[in-house]
Amino acid sequence: MKNQTNTGETLPAMKAAEVLGTTHLRILILIREGLLKGSQDGRKWVVTRDSLDFFLKHGGALRSESTCLNSCGKSPCSGHE
């Protein structure tokens, strides 16, 4: 991720998930893929505010949506009985 300022501010991964409208697991995947900068702080994961802002500014919110794991094809899924 180029051309980012570095404020040093971090958010818990759960809060980053709320901002993106996704899950905690998806945030961890985005960190692993290098799309977000994050690290473990004790037992919890945190994401840098700068990387989250950069991700959102460059269309990241669209990429953060995922389809149903049960292959219903809906995004987001409305659930299964």
PyMOL commands that set and color helices and strands:
alter all, ss='L'
color gray80, all
select helices_A, chain A and resi 13-20+24-32+49-57+60-63
alter helices_A, ss='H'
color red, helices_A
select strands_A, chain A and resi 10-12+38-41+44-48
alter strands_A, ss='S'
color yellow, strands_A
deselect
rebuild
show_as cartoon
